Amino acid sequence: MPHPEYKEDNVQDGILKSYIGGRYIDNPALPLADNFNPANGELLCKVQQAGAAEAELAVKSAEAGFAVWSEMTGAERGRIMNKAVGILRARNRELAELEVRDNGKPIQEAEVVDVLSGADCIEYFAGMAAGIHGEHFPLKGAFAYTRREPLGVCLGIGAWNYPIQIACWKSAPALACGNAMIYKPSGMTPMSAALLAEIYSEAGVPDGVFNVIQGSSAVARQLIADERVAKVSITGSVDTGKAIMKDAAGTLKRVTMELGGKSPLIIFDDADIEQAVSAAMLANFYTQGEICTNGTRVFVARSIHAAFMQRLKERTALLKIGDPMHPDTQVGAQVSPSHAQSVLKYIDIGQSEGAVLAAGGQRVIVPGCEAGWFIAPTIFDQCRDDMRIVSEEIFGPVMSVLVFDDEAEVIQRANATRLGLAAGVFTRDLARAHRVVAKLQAGVCWINNYNITPIEMPFGGYKESGLGYENSLTAIDCYTQRKSVYVELTGVASPYA
């Protein structure tokens, strides 16, 4: 197709565009998509849907940026990244408010978690950039060494539940290792990634090193199939991950995938019930239940089930559902009407399957936010393992409580899923806690807490919940390639005359 005429523009005209080569790229011929505030239905902006020409421009720009960025020392890259950290923290409130308008989560969450955890991630990898190195191997009459080299142009594909945090989690290790990244945010939450790109540019990241391309899955698929793209990192659903694996197979590119979960939270009879209730609520109702690691299968020892349920219902009834911008709001809006309707459908399914609705289960109309889809935190009791609400990921504020009798039984039931992203264990018996965790088929496990994801700890899933890891030293392996070099010091031992 003919290359369109591009011009630099900004988002002040109500249209959000792709950010390529250090500037917003405008192509008036591109289709526009509406981006709404999920809490009140307000039109936030229109988004230009990038096409084939924008994808090509993004790759060429990333290649040019990579040529500059990869030649810098790790210390130089780290200094620039740390400037971005300072800007993120200085603009925390502004970015948090943007995230709330785009996503629907409470401001009390976004202000203390979303932006600041992203800044923490960039700071962590900025500090690591200067220390990325190879290894030396002494040999008889020779030696060998390895070089850790960047992969080149990487593609990051984000999800809508933690837009800016995920953009930081993917870009930070990629950039620290000397790569360039093309990032495609979710079409439902496109705004904060563009501001992250501006911040990187302001900090001194060379043009093209972090591009943000807006659009549908079609533009992502073009980039996934492009042989010039060395790696894809996605946060999304299992089905999306499988589709990307197929597209990436054509060029055998590297993939990192953080996919869905249906995680167990196991509460033994000696657990501190108040602590366990706190964890169960956080593992189901934080960010309106829109968290992939959520412990939505809550297994409770039979002897404490009644006490646990009583306290759980008492505390859940106190949760404040409301305008996400209000500082007291604890439960915000679902990200879209269609997603909310899917959650409500599962609530209907749970009742039809015979689960006991112990709390919630309905849409809540919030004054001043009548167009938003708010769902009351929902608890199902007396659930069975074969129920759809127990076996399928809902991604909403819906908790399924199940009763168990012994350790071996609950481990077997907890592992009876094709997913294996996370798991939690509550008990005062630390020997049992470690014994159970060792047998759980999950990539991230918590003992006496839940959903804590420090940057220093690897984050990734088992089974169909993902491939590869984000965060920690481990992420360096996902964004570098080793080159082995053998150096002869004596001579070639040849059998030939």
Sequence and secondary structure as in RCSB ss.txt:
>XXXX:A:sequence
MPHPEYKEDNVQDGILKSYIGGRYIDNPALPLADNFNPANGELLCKVQQAGAAEAELAVKSAEAGFAVWSEMTGA
ERGRIMNKAVGILRARNRELAELEVRDNGKPIQEAEVVDVLSGADCIEYFAGMAAGIHGEHFPLKGAFAYTRREP
LGVCLGIGAWNYPIQIACWKSAPALACGNAMIYKPSGMTPMSAALLAEIYSEAGVPDGVFNVIQGSSAVARQLIA
DERVAKVSITGSVDTGKAIMKDAAGTLKRVTMELGGKSPLIIFDDADIEQAVSAAMLANFYTQGEICTNGTRVFV
ARSIHAAFMQRLKERTALLKIGDPMHPDTQVGAQVSPSHAQSVLKYIDIGQSEGAVLAAGGQRVIVPGCEAGWFI
APTIFDQCRDDMRIVSEEIFGPVMSVLVFDDEAEVIQRANATRLGLAAGVFTRDLARAHRVVAKLQAGVCWINNY
NITPIEMPFGGYKESGLGYENSLTAIDCYTQRKSVYVELTGVASPYA
>XXXX:A:secstr
      EEE STTSEE EEETTEEEE TTS EEEEE TTT  EEEEEE   HHHHHHHHHHHHHHHHHHTTS HH
HHHHHHHHHHHHHHHTHHHHHHHHHHHH   HHHIIIIIHHHHHHHHHHHHHHHTT    EEEETTEEEEEEEEE
 SEEEEE  SSSHHHHHHHHHHHHHHTT EEEEE  TTS HHHHHHHHHHHHHT  TTSEEE    HHHHHHHHH
 TTEEEEEEES HHHHHHHHHHHHTTT EEEEE     EEEE TTS HHHHHHHHHHHHHGGGG  TT   EEEE
EGGGHHHHHHHHHHHHTT  B  TTSTT  B   S HHHHHHHHHHHHHHHHTT EEEE  SEEEETTEEEEEEE
  EEEES  TTSHHHHS   SSEEEEEEE SHHHHHHHHT SSEESEEEEE S HHHHHHHHHH   SEEEES  
S   TTS B  EETTEES BSTTHHHHHSEEEEEEEEESS       
